[in-house]
Every structure is written in C-alpha cells, then in structure tokens.
Amino acid sequence: MISSTVSEASLACAQPGDALDNGAAHTVAQALQMAAERWPDHPFVQMLSGTAAAYGMSPCVLSYRQAQTQVEQLREAYRKAGYGHGHRVGLMLDNRPAFLLHWIALNGLGCSVVPISGELRSAELEYLIAHSGIELAIATPARHALLQSAAQAAQCGLSVIGPDDVPPASRSQPPLNQSRPGLATECGLLYTSGTTGRPKGCMLSNRYYLLAAQWYAELDGHVSLRVGCERMITPLPVNHMNAMAFSVVTMIVTGGCISLVDRFHPEGWWPAVREFRATVIHYLGVMPAMLMKAAESAADREHTVRFGFGAGVNRSLHEPFETRFGFPLIEGWSMTETGAGAVLIAHRDPRAVGSNCFGPDNPDVEVRIVADTGEDAGVDEPGELLVRHRGPNPRDGFYSGYLKDSQATDEAWAGGWFHTGDVVSRDAQGLYHFIDRRKNVIRRSGENIAAVEVESVLLQHPLVRAVAVAAAPDPVRGDEVLACVIAADPPLDAAARQRMAETLVHWCLERLAYFKAPGYVAFVQSLPLTASQKVQRGELKALAAQLPGSDRCVDTRALKKRQA
C-alpha cells in the first residue's frame, strides 16, 4: 500500500515560506489536505532502514500527495462500511506509516482513534477495549489473536483487521451522524500510563492537535521551524501525545518530513539521524545519558541536527552533551492533559542549562506553584504546579476530560486550576525548574529527594543497565532511598553484590548531596513497567517496602555520612 517513489532531489530542504493557516483547518484531515495542495511533492513520512528491518518491511518515503491519495482511498472504504462521526477505532500498528494513514482517514469522517501499545497484554487490553468502546481494531496480523481473545474475555464485540484489509460493516450507526466533524470533535483517545492506578482515557479534540502544531510552528529562539525544510525524527511511540500532536501534526502544518523510528536504539541512533538527514530530534530524558556513555568520536558532530526538543535530561549532562554533539537540547514541560493549552519551554536564552530548567512564563498560560501548606510557594520553594490557559476559556487546548470519569476530571480541575501533580520551583529570575512527580518525591529527614534525579545519576554508571528509585520505610528518617538496579553484568554472589552496591553509592556521593545517595541497593532482574515503558510507581513502592533485609538487597546506609 505504501509507495516509495519520492525522488531523492525532493528530499532536500525546500524553499521556506509561511506555515499553513490553522484557522482554515478544523480537523487534522483538513490540515493534511491543505498541505498536500501546497507541498504535493514534499516528503511527508519516511521509514528508515533500521525501522523497516524491525517491522519486516522495506524502507519507504511518502510524499504529501501520495499520503493524501491513500488517505482518501481509506476514508472512502471506511465510509462505505458505515463508520462516521463519533465512532472510535483502535490502531495497533506501532510506528508504521500505516498508523498515520488510517488515523487521518478516520479523522476525516469524525472517527476518533485509540492508539494501542504493542506492549499491552491480555488484562490491559481487556480493560482498554471495554472502556474505550471500540468496535474495530486495525492491527498487524501477529496481534489479531491477542486482541480477539481480550475482546472475548471482556465480552465485547470487536472486529480485528490488518492495515490492508477491507473494513467490515460497522456494528452501529455513527453516534453523531447529524453533525459535521469540527474542532471540538474527538480526534484521539489516549490512555495515561497508569503508574499508580488504572489508565485514564484522555479525550483529545481536533483543536487540541491543531493548537499543539500551531504553538510549535510559531516558536522562535532556538526552536524556530523553517517552513518546508525541517526533517524531524522521533523514537517516541505514536500512542504518546508528543509523537502524534507535537511531531506529526507540526510537520503537516509546516510542510516538513517526519520519521517515526520503532524505538530508541543507542547504537543505531546516530546512523538513523544521518540516514534521515534529521534537522530536529525529539528525545526522552534517558536518551542523552545513554548516548553520552559511548566513546567520543570524530563523527559526533557529523549530522545536520539544529536542536533537540524533549524533557528530563540529566542536569550534569546537559551542557557536556551540547558541547560534544554541537546542538542545544531544549527542555519543555507539558502533559497529555494540558497539550499546548499550558506548555512551558526554555527556547530562549538564558536557558539555565544544567538546572532542570524548562523556561519562564508563557504569556498564554497562568501558573501557580502551591506549597505543602496550601499557600503560594516563594522563590526557590518547591510546590505543585497548577496551570490554566489565559483568557476566557481556561481549558482551551487541554484535553476534553477523562472518558467515563467526570469525578476525576473535576478533581484535576479543582478550584479552576489544573493540578499537574508535578513538583517544581521558580527562581528569582522567573525560570521554572522541574523537581519530580509529586508521588515520586522521597521525604528523608525533612529533605525532599527527587527519585528521577538519583535515577539519572545512577544510569550514567557503566555497571547500570536500568534503574528505578523509590522510598523504603525507615523508622528514624521516615523514608530511605532505595535503588532497584538491573546490572549490566549481574553480580553472582553476596560479596559481589556488596562491592557493586558500594561502588554505585560512592558514585552517587561524588555527584549528589549525601542524603540523596541510596541507602539500599537492590539487584533485580526486571522493573515493574507500564505498557509505555514507564516505571509503575505503585508497584515499585510496594516492592521497595519488601526488599530491605532480602538477600538481593544491600544495606548501604552506613556509607551515607554528612560531608565536613
């Protein structure tokens, strides 16, 4: 179905111009149609050789004209099968170009898509199928049996087809078939990771996606997109709002090319960046740490990247990374729930590199930082970040609500502010600094310790393949820091575990305040992860309470001494 006939010449940076007028598009499908009319021969999506090999496919490139033609063909097939405004359809296609084609085809009919992670298993799929109400799922053939079994267990009728199959007749009439799809129409239903409970379904409208692209396209400073020129590469999965809204739709409205890689491969990252001739990369905080572990090379600056956009880079690696690889890592803050309705970004100088800074105030966003006392936090005082969109509609650009959970939606918006659950601080210059998720903060002897900060330092050590940090109960200090470590070369006996634990704690003591270093180091074979590969914090907390005293957990509290 996917063609690769775009000429090599058309992959070069095209003549810049103005971005699309988002006001003329009321759906993502309309935005693609406008892009295809303006930039018909520009490349829209490219699947690189490594990703193609992972999916058992051939590398390919689709122009905007080719993509629009295939979208129209798919849309007509879905229309004939009875799908329309208000239906939801599941997509379990990973980061294949087919995901984009089916998504936008369905969007043109007013259907919402439910991206389904390939990491989900039976119980998770049963919940998602029943909760979302999808009656059709498009998936790769290897996953059909899993989806059908989950639907049967959930007692839900579900048709499952491949990306090239003719869709079966819809089981129901479109719920909103009396109205035309528009800005308020649900474009996607994205499920949160559910790190402390069952995932919530975030209902995201066309306005949500289009505003995200508009916001990105209008940035300046270090993040100034050249219309018709940019080539963006991202390893984030399309079941994340970043990949769908801030990556794909932004490239559509600016006439750029997107490459969705199957996942982040440290050893293959720079070859992929060079093959694609990427000008923009999107990153997760763990990526810079893993890339910095590789030996320095004369090829480190052999790329065309202008900037990276992401969040969570370790503050001690931020400046060294930029110096070594020759481009800025622009830190930003947003959530699935907030979208571009409330987003902060450090895209102009001063960026306070190396301080977990994600920028100053945004004129379109109102911000409060609330301390544990319930009062507004002072300068450099940590507190929960509360946000809302400035203007008559404080929820403009945000999610439309949690599906079938109005109580949780109301709680999140208590007092007219969206409660993010993130702990941040604001310095004297008005710059915001990320500390951690509220539920991840460890309270030891009155000190607040961010689990993510300790994790990022441990991850830099060559002995550590993966790590997650949580609070272990301590009768004296309240909490103690416990690190669950997957070792690159697992220790075979108690003596080896002791030596490795001490090595890791000394590593932390050289880089962190003594109280932040692990008081326990537990060597584990796996970490509790969500389907989107985030740490399942609820399960981790329960695990951390059980590990002290076990044979795989080393007590390192005696090493934590206040420095003179």
N, C-alpha and C positions, 0 to 999 in steps of 0.2 A: 504493500500500500504506500510506503514512504519512498519518494523519489530522491535521487542524489545527483540531479543534473545541473545544479548551480555551478556556473563556471568559476574557475579559480580567480579570474580577474574581478568578479563581483564580490569576492570576499574581502577585498581591500577596503580601507576606510573610505566611505563615500563622502560626497560634499555635504558639510553640515548645513543645518537650517533650523527652523523653529520646530518644536515638538508639536504633536497633534493637539488640537483644541479639545481638551477633555470634556468641555461643556457640550460638545456636539455628540458625544457618545454617552448613552445611558446604560449600556451593557458592555461587558468585555468583548463579546462577539462583534459589536459595532466598532469597537476600537480596532480589532484586527482587520475588519473590512476596510476601514479608513486607511490603515497602514498599508494594506495590500494595494489600494488605489494610488497611494502616494509613492510607495517604495516597492513596486512589484518584484523587482529583480534583486533586491537586497536579501541577504541570508537572514532567516528568522531563527532557525534552530539547527544546531549541528551536533551530531552524536560522534564522539571521538572514538579512536580505535580501541582504547582500553575499555571504555564503557560498552562498546559494541561487542567486544570479546566476552565480557562478563555476561551479557544478555544473549549470546549466541546469535548475533545479528551482524550485519555489515555496516561499516561507518557510512554516514549519510549526512546530507545537508538539504534543508528545505528552504526555498525562498518564500517570501510573503505571498506571492501569487500562488505557488504550489500549495502552501498551507491553507490558504483561503479556499482553493478549489476542493481540497479534500474535506475541509470543514463543511462546505456546502453539501457535498455528497453525503456525508454522515448525517447532517442535520435533516436532510430530506428522508433518509432511511428511518430515523427516529420519529419524524413527524408522521410518516405513513404507518408506523407501528403504534401510534396513539400517545406518544409521550409529549408532555407540554408543561405549561406554567404551573409550578407548584409540586411537580414530581421530584423525587430525589433518586439519584443513581450512584451506586458505588463504583469507584475506579481503583483497581488493584493492579496497577501497571508499572510500579516503581517509577524511575526517572526516564522512561522511554518517551520519545516524541509522541507516540500514540496517546499518551495521557493528555497532552496539550490539545491534540486534535479533537478527541472525544469530549473533553471538558468544554472547549469553546463551542463545539457543535451543539451540545446540550444547553449551554448557556443561552444561545440564540433562540431557543424555544422556551426559555424561562425555567428550565430544569436546574436544580442545584446538584452539585456533585459532592460526594462524600469520599475523600481520598482515604484509602485503606492501606496501612503499612503492611509490607510483606513480612514483617516480624511478628505480627499478631498470630495468636494460636486460638484453639477452639473456644475456651471460655471468654476470651476477649472479643472474638468475632461474634459469638452468640449475643453478647451484650450490645455490640455496635449495630448488628443487623436489626435486632428487636427495637432498640432505642431510636435509631435513625428512621426506621420505616421504609428503607429502600426496598424496591420490588425487583430491581435489576442490578446486576453487578457485571462489569467488564473486567476480565482478569486474564492473565496468562494461563494457558491450559494446565500447567502443573498445579495450579491453585484451585481449580474448579471443584475437585472433590472435597477439599477442606472447607470451602465456602458453602457447598451444598450440605455437608454434614452439620456445619454450625447452624445453618438456617433451619434444618430439620429439628435439631435439638432445641432451638428457640421457638419452634412451632410457627415459623414464618414462611410464607410463600416467597421464594426468591428464584428468579431466573438467572443463570450464570452463562455468559458467552465470552468468546475470545474477541480481541480487538478488530478482527477482520470478518466476524460473523454478522449475519443479518439479524437485527434485533427482533425478538419475539413480540407479539402483540401485548400492549400494556394491560395489566390486570384491572386498572381503574381509569376513570376519566381524570384529566388534569384538574386538580382542586381549584385552580384559579383561572380556568379557561375563559372566563368572561372579561379578563383584564389583560393588558399588554405588559410584557416584561419591561422593567424600568430600573431606576437607580435603587429603589427600595427592595427589589426582588432579591431573594436569597441566591447568591452565586455559589457559595460553598458552605458546607457544614464540616468544620474542622474540630477534631476532638483534642482536648488538652491531654497532657501526658499522664495525668492522674497519679502524680508522685505520692500523694497522701490519701487517695480515695479513688472512687470510680471516675473515669474520664467524663468531663462535661462537654457537650456538643455546642461549640460556639457558632452561632448563625451569623454568616458574613454576607453582606449585601454587595451588589454591584458598586454602589457608592463607596464602600469600604475598599474594594480593589482599585477602583479608578482614582480615589483620593491618594492612596499609597503611591501609585505611579506618578501622579501629579506632584506630590510633595518631593519625591526623589528627583524628578526631572527639573524642578525649579531650584534645587540647591546650588550653592556657589562655593567659593573657597576651594578646599582640597577635593570636594566632591562635585565637580562641575561636569555634567554629562554633555558630550558633544553629539548633537542630533545626527543620526545616520552613520555614526562612526564606532560606537562602543561595541565591544565584544566581552560579554560577561560570562564568567564561569563560576559555578557553584556546586559544592558537594552536598548541599542540604537537600533532604528529600522533599518531594512535592506535597507531602502531607503536612508540611510546615508553611505557615503564612509567609515567611520570608521568601521561600523559593517561588511560591505562587504569585504573591502580590508585589513584593518589592523587587523581585528579579524578573519574572516572566512578563508581567503587565508593564513594568517600567520599560523593558526593551521594546515592547509593542508600541508604546506611545512615543518613543524616541527613535524608532526605526533601527534598533540595534539587533545584535545576534546573541542568543543565549545558548550555552552548553550546560546541560544538566549531567554531571557525572554520576555514576552509580553509587559511589560513596567515596570518602576520603581515604586515599592510599598514600601514605607518606612517601614511599619510594617512587611512586608514579606521578606525584603531584606536579612537579616542575616539568617533566616531559609532556604532561597533558596541557599545562599552561602554554608551553612553547608550541605544541602542535596546533592549538586553537588560536594562537597569537592573541591571547587574552589581554584586554586593557583594564578590566575591572575584575577583582575576585571578591567573593563573599566567603567569610570564614567563621568558624566556631572558635571559641577561646582556646580549645585544646590544640588546634592546628599549629599555631606558631611555636608552641612548646615542643611539639614533635618534630617540626621542620628544623628547629634550632639544634636538635640532637645530632643531626647529620654533620659530617666533617665539612668544614668550609671548603669552597671550591671556586676556581676562577669563573665557573659558569653561574655563580649565584646571581649575577646581575644580567645574565643573558635572557632577557624577557622583555615584554612590552607593557607590563602592568603599570598603570598610573596610580592606582590606590586600591586598598582593600577596605571592605566595609563589613563590620561584624561587632562582636561584643565578647568581653571576658578574657582578653589577652592578659597574661600574667604581667604585672606591672614591672617586675625586674627584667622581663624580656622585651618589653615594648620598644624601648629605644635601641637596644642591640639588634633587634630584628630589622628595624627600619634602616639602621646603618649598614647592616650586612647585605640586605636584599634591595635597598635603594628605592623604596616607596613607602608612603605612610599607611599605617593601619588606623582607620577611622572608627572610633568606638561610638556606638549608639545605644539607645535604650528604647525598647518598645515591648509590647506583649501581643499575643494573639487577640486578646480582648480589646486592646487600645488601637491597634493598627496605626495609621497615620493621624488618627484623631488626637493622639497625645504621644508624640515621639520627641526624643531629645537626642542631640548628636554633637560631637566635638569636631565639626568640619572646618572650623576657622581657628586661626591662632589667637590667643595661646591655647594649646590643647592640653597642657599639663601632662605631657607624656610620662608614663611611669607612675601614675597616681590613681589608676582606675577611674579616670575622668571620662564622663560621657556628655560633656558640654555644658553650656549656660542655658538660661531660659529661652524658650521658643515663644515668639510673640503670639502664636496661635494656641498656646497651652497655658492653663493656670495650674500652679503647682503648690502643694503644701507638703511639709515634712513634719510628721507628728511623732513626738517623743513618747516614751512609755507612760509618761504622766498624763497624756492626752492633750498637752499643750504643744504649740508650735515649737519645733526644735530650734535651738540657737545655732550660731556659727560653729561649724565642725562637729555639731552634736548629731549622733545617729538617730534616725527615726524612720517610720514607714512613709513611703512615697504615696501621696494621693494626687490624682490628676483629673482634669476635665478639659474639654475643648472650650476655648474662649469664645464668647458670643452668645447668641440667643439659644443655641442648641448645644448644651454641654456634652451630648453624646454623639455629635457629628463625627463620622469616620470611625467610631467604635463598632464593636460587634453589636448585633441587634438584640442579643440576650442569649442565655443558656437554654437550649431546647428542653422543653418539658420541666423546667426548673426555675420558675419565676421567683421563688423564695431566694435561691442562691443569687439570682440576678439582682434582686432588691438589696440583699446583704452586701454585695460587692459595691453597690452604689449608695450605701448608707450616708445620709447627710448631704446628698447631692454631689459627692465626690467618688471617683472610682478608687477603691482601695487595692493597691497593687500587690501587697504582701512583700515588697522589696524594701530592704533597709538601705538607706542612702544617707549622705550628709552633703551640706552645701558650705563651701568655704567663703572666706571674706571677699573673694573676687566674684562670687556668684556662680561658681562652677560646681556641678553636681558630681559626686563620687559614689560609685557603687560599692556596697559592703557585702551583702549576700541576701538570699531569700530569707524572710523572717523566720521560717521554720528550720532553716539550716544554721542559724546562729547558735553557737555554743557559749553558755554562760558559766565561766570558770572563775571562782573567787572574785566576782564582781566585774570581770573583764569579758567583753563581748568578742568572740572569736568567729570569724567567717570561715566556714568549712571550705569554701571554694578557694580561699587564699592558701590554706595549708595543702589542699589537693594540688594546686598548680605548682607549688614548690617541690613537693614530692615527685610529681610527674616528670620533673626535669632530671631526676637522677636516673642513670642508665640501668640500675637494678630494678626499676619500677616499670612494669608494662601498663598497669592500670591501678587506680586508687580511688577510694571514696572515704570521706571523713565524717564522723558523727560523734555525738555526745554519749559517753558512757557514764552511768551514775557514780558519783563519788561522795562518800559520807561526810567529808570535810569541806570540799570545794564546790559541791553541788553537781557540777559536770567535770569530766575529764575528757581530753581529746583522744579519740581512738581512730586509728587509720587502718582500714581494710586494704591490704596490698595484694595485688596479683604480681608476683615477681617474674621478671624476665627469665630468670634461672632459679626455679623454686628451691629453697633450702631443704636438705634431705633429713636433717635431724635437729634436735633441740639446740645443740651448740651452734650449728649453722644459722638457725633462726635467731638466736641471741646476737650473734655477730652482725647479721644483716640488719636487725632492728636497731642496734646501737649505731651502725653506720648511717642509717636513714635519719635517726633522731639528731645525730651530730650535724648532718647536712642541714636539717631544719634550724638548729640552734645557731648556725652561722648566718642564716638568712632571715630569721624571724625572731620576734621577742620570745623569750624563753617559755612564757606561758602558752604560746601557740603551738609549740612542738608537741608531737604525740606523746601522751603518757602511756599509751598502749599501742603496739603494732601487731595486728593480726594478719597472718598469711592465709589467704583464701584462694580457692580455685576459680571462683566467679563472683560477680557482684549482682545484686538484685537490680535489674534494669527494666525500664518501660519499653514499649514497642518502638518508641522513637529513640531508644538507646540513652535515655537519661536515667540517672540513678533513682531508684524507687525509694524515696527518703523514708517513707513509713516503714517499709520492711527493713531498711538499713538501721533505723533507730532501734527496732526490736532486736535485730541481730547484735547490735553493739552492746545491748544490755546483757546478752548471754555470753559474750566472748571472753571477758576477763576471767582468768582462772582456768581457761581451757588450755590444752597442750599446744594449740597453734597460735596462742596469743602471748606475746612477750610484754611483761610489765617494765616499762622504761621510765616510770615516774621519778625514780631516783636521779636520773640524768638531768631533770629539769630544775636548774638552780638559777636563781636571780644573779645576773652578772654584776660584778663590782663596778 
